[in-house]
Amino acid sequence: MPLSAASTNTDALQRLLDGEGSYLPVPTHDEAETRRLTAALGAGEPIDDDVALVVATSGTTGTPKGAMHSAASVKASIDATHEYLGGPGAWLLALPPHHIAGLQVLLRSMRAGFDPVTLDVADGFDPVDLIAGVDKLPGPRRYTSLVPTQLIKVLADPSAVAALRGVDAVLVGGAATPAPLRERAIDAGIPIVRTYGMSETCGGCVYDGRPLPGVRIRIDGSPSGRVQLGGPMVASGYRGRPDHPAFAEPGWFRTDDLGTLNADGSLSILGRADEAISSGGLTIVPQVVEAALLTDPAVSECAVLGLPDERLGEQVVAAIVLSPGALATTEDLQEVVAKQLDKTAVPRRVFLVDDLPRRGPGKVDRAALRSQLSGRGR
C-alpha cells in the first residue's frame, strides 16, 4: 500500500490505530516543511502493509529520517503510558501534532475513548489557553503534555498553574527538564512526569527515570555510555534506510544519548554523544555544564556548545537567558560553574541572549545557535 501524507484528523488517526493504512503526519501551517517531509520520506510510494505510521525525527540533519511504526508498536506505547500513569484518560493537546509527542497525545485520548481537546499553537503557546482547555477535559482522569519552555511560561501565570494542579499528570519532555524548573513545578503543585524518548520509541518510554512496562535499557560501556532502548514500542527502522546501524539488532534502538543506569535501576541521561565538546584534548558534555549553570536562580535557560579555537580545537561557550529582573556578569556565571566542575568545563565566553533557537517540539537548535554566536564578542 502507499504511504499517505496528511494533517492530523481523527479519521486518519483511527485508521492508524486500526492498522488500515500508512500515515505520515505533516504540519498544517508550514507548506515548505510539508513539501520537505513528503518528498524526503516518500509519501505516495509503496510501503509494507504492517507499517501504520512514519513519523519524522527532530534531528538537525538536512534530510529528515522517518521512524516506521506498526499499529501494534503505537498501541504498546499508549498502553504502557496509561499503565504507568494509573489508567486511561482524556488528553489536552498543547504541542504540534505532527511531532511524535503531540501525535501521541491525540492517539492516547482516542484509544481511551475520548475526543482530544486541542489548543492552537501554530502562532505560539499562551498559558492562558490552558485554563479553558483543562476545563473542557472530561474525567475521571485528565492528562496533558508540555515541553520545558512551555512549563516556564505556565509557572509565570498563577491561573495556568492552578489549572494544571487539577490534572492527573503533566508529561514534560521534548528536551531535558532542568532540575530547578522541575522543583519549581513540583513546589507549585503541578503533577509533572519527566519523560525520555524519541520518534524511534514512539515517544516517551522512560518516565521519571523508570522504564515503562515492557521497556528494556542497556548501556554501551561502564559505568556510562551510549543508551540502547528495547521493547514493543521500538520502530522497525527508518523509511528508505534498511541498513541503518541504529536498528542493527531487531527490537532495539541505539540512541545518540549518553547515560548511566543507577543502582536503583533508574536511567540518568548525561547528554548527546554528538554534542560533546573536545577542548584541549578533553571531552566536555554540554548538558553537565548547563545543569551547573541552572543552579543559579539568575539563569532561566541556557545552552552550552563548542566554538572553534585555534589553540584548543574548541572552546566552551554558554548562551544564557537571564531570569526576569536578574543581573549577572560573565565572571559571576563562570564562577557558578567553577565551584561545581573542573576548570576545563568553565565557559570561556558567556553570551546573554533574549531567547534560544528551537527545533522540533522544544529542543535547542545548537546549529542555529552556533551560527548566531560565531564571531560575536562577550
N, C-alpha and C positions, 0 to 999 in steps of 0.2 A: 504494500500500500504506500501512497505518497505521504510525505511529511507536510502537514498543513501549518502555515503561519497565520496567527490570528491574535487580536487583542483578547484579553481575558473576558469571558462571559460565562454565565452559569451553564448554558447548554454545552459549550465546548469543554468546560471543566467536568461536567457529569460524564461526558463521553470518555474523557481521560480516565476517570476513576473506574469506569466500566470496561476499560481496555478496548474500546470500539474505534479508536483512531489514534494517530500520532500527532502530537500537538507541540508547536514551537511558539511560546508566548513572546509577543513583541510589544513595545511601548505604543501608547495611543497618541502621545503628544510630541513625538520625535520621529519625523519621517526619515531623516537621514540614518538614524540608528536602526529603524525598521528595515530599511533597504540593506544596510550593512549585515544585519543578522540573517535576513532572508537569503542573501547571496552567499555568505560565508558558511552557513550551516545547511545549505542545500534544500531549502523549502521547495516543495513541489516535486522533489525527486524521490525515488523509491526508498523505503526503509523497512527493516524487519518488522513482521507483524507483532512481535512481542514488545516493541518499543512504543510506549504511550506518551512519553514526554522527552523532549530535547530542550534543555534549559541552558542558556549561556552562562559561562563563568564570568566573574567580575575582575578578571586579571588585567594586567597593564599592557599585554602584548597587543600589537595592532590587529591581529586576526583572532576573533573570539573562538573559544572551544565550546562545544556543546556536549554536556553530560547527558547520556542516554539512560532513561529510567523506564522500567516496566510499570504497569498499574500495580503490581504486587509490591515493588520497592517503594512506591509512593505511599501506598496504604500501610506498609510496615512502619514507615517513618511516622505517619499520622497516629497510628495506634500506639506506638511506643511513647510518643509525646503525651497523649491523653492518659496513658497508664501512669507515667511519671507524675503528671500534674494532679491526678486524683479523679479523673473521669472526663468524658467528652463534654464540650460546652460550646457556646456561641462565641464567635471571634469578631473583633473590630480590626479592620484593615487601615493602617496608617502608613503603609510602605508602598513603594511602586510595585504593582502586581506582576510585572514581567521578570522580576528577580525572584530567586527561589524563596527567600524569606517572606515576601509579600504573597507569592503564589500559594505557599503552604498555609498561610492564614485563611485564604479563601477555601482551600481544599479541606482543611481541618473542620471548618464550620459546616461545610456541606456534608462531609462524611458523618458528622454528628447530628445531621438532620435540621440544621439551622441555615437560614439565609444570612450570609455575612453582611455586617454593617460596614460601609466603606466611607473613608474620608478622601476628598480630592486633594492630593499633594502634588499635583502637576506644577503648581506655582510656588511650592514650598510648604512647610509644615507650620501650622498655627496651633499651639497647645490649647487655645480656647475651643477649637473644634472638637477636642476630645470629650468635652463635657456633655454635649448633646449626643455624641457618638456612643459613649458609655451608657447614657440614659436609655438609648434605643435597644441595647443588648438584652435579650430575654435570659432568664435564669434556667436552671439553678446555678450553672457555672458559667463564668464570663472571663474571657481572656483577650489580650492584645499583645502586640509585638512592636518594639521600637529599636532604633539604633541609638548609640550613646549621645550623639548630637541632639537628637530629639529629647532625650531624657534631661539634658541640660536645660533646654527651653521649658520643659514641664516644671522643673524644680524652681524656676523663676516665676511661676504663676500659681499662687495658692489655690485657686479654683480648680485648675487642672490636677494639682496634687490631690485635692480632696476627691475628685472623680476617680482617679486611679486607685485610691485606697479602697474603693468599692469593688474592684475586680478580684478574681481569684489568683491571677498571675499575670505579670508583665514580662514577657521574654525580651531580653536585651542582648543583641548580637549584631552581626554585620561588621563589627570591628571590636577590638579589645575594649572592655569596660574598665576604666581606671579605678583603682581601689577607693580613692577619695569620693569619686562620683557614686560608686556603689554604696558606700557608707552613708552618704547624704540621703540617697533614696530610701535606704532601709530606715534611717532615723526619721524620715518624713512619713513612714508607714506605708510606702509603696511595696507591694509584694513582688519584687523583681527576681527573676531567674536568669542567671548568666548562661548564654548558650554559645556553643562552639560547633561549627560545622561549615559546610560549603555546598555548592551546587552538586558536587560529586557524591555527597552523602545525603542528598535530598533535604538539605538544610541542617539545622542543629541536630547533633546526635550525642553531644555531651553537655549535660546541664549541671551547672554549679560544680564543674569538675568531675561529675559522675557520668559514666556511660549510660545511655538509655537501655532499656531491656533489649537484649539481643546484640548490642554493640560490643565489639572487641577492640582492644587497643594494644598496639605493640610499639616499641621504641627501638629504632636502629641505633644502637650504641648504648653505653652505660657510663654514668647514670642518666645522661641526656643525649638526645639525638633526634633524627627525623621521625615524625609521628606517622604511624600507619593505622588506618581505621578499617575494620571489617564488620560485616553484618548484612542483614537482608535489605537494608535501605541504601546500600552502596550501588552506584551506577555500574552498568555493564561495560562502559568505556566511553570514548569520545567519538562523536559523529565524524566519520571520514578519517579517523586516525586509529586503525585497528591494532597497531603495534605500539601504542604509546606506553612507555615504561611505567607510568603511574598506575596502570592496571595490569601489570605483568602477571600478578597472581590473582586468579579468579576469586571474587568475593572480597578483595582487599583494595584499598586505595592508598597509595603512598603520597602523603601531602608534602608541601614545601615548608611546613612548620617544624620548628624545633621545640621539643617538650621533654618533660620528665614525668615518670609515674612515682607518686609519693608513697610513703609507707602504708597509708590507709587506702591505696588503690585509686586515689583521685589523680586527675591529669592536670598538670600545670603547663601552659604554653609560654615559652620563653621569647619567641619571635620567629621571623621567617628566615630560612637559610639564605634566600636570595636577596635579603635586605641587609645582611651583615656587613659591617664596615671594616675594611682592612687598613689599619693606620700604623705605620712604622713596624710592620710585621706582626702586629697583634690584631685579634678579631674582637670587635665590639658589637654586641647585639643592641640595635637601637631601642627596642622596647624596654630593655632593662634601664637604660638612661632615662627614657620617658617616665617610667614608673618612679624613679628618684625625683625627677623634676615635679611631678604631680603631687608630691608630698607637701609642697609649698602652697599654701592657700592662695597666693598671688597668681598661680598658674591655673588657668581654666582649661586650656587644651595645649598640646604640644606635639611636635613631630621631630624626630632626630634622624639625620641622614649623613652620608659622607659626600663631601665635595672634593674635587681633585686638588692635590697638593704636591708640588714638585719634590719636596723632601720626604714626606710621609706616605705618598701614594694617595691617601685620602685623609682629610681632616674631619673630625666630628663637629657638626654644627647642629644648632637647635633653632626651630621656628616656634615661637610661643605666642599664644593668645592669652593676654592677662585677664584676670577676673575683673568684673566691673568695679571701677574705682581704685583698683590696686596699682601700686607703683613698685617697680623693681628694676635694678640696674643689671647690666651684664655680669658684673662681679658678684652681685647677690645670687644670681641664678647659678653661676659656676660654683659658688661655694656650697649651694644646696647639693650638687652632685658630688663635689669633692668630699663632703662629710660622710657619704654613703658608699661610694665606689672608688675603685682605683683611679689614680690621676689620669691614666690614659683614656678614661671614659668621659672626662670633663670636656664639654663643648669648647672648642677654641673660638668659635663665634656664636653669638646669640642674636637672632633676628626677631624683633617684635612685630607681629603681623595682626591684621584685623580678623582674619579667618584663615582656615586651611582648605586647600582644594580637595574635593572629594570625588570618588568614583564608586560605581555600583551603589549598594544600599547605604554606604556610610564610611567606607574605608578612606584613609588619607591617600590621595593621589601623589605618591612620592616623586614620580617622574615629573609631573607638572610643578610640584614644589621645588624640585631641584633646578628646573629651568628658571623659575622665578627668582631663586636666590643666587644663582650663578652671577658673579660679577658685582653683587651688592656688598656694601661695607657693613659695619656693625649697625 
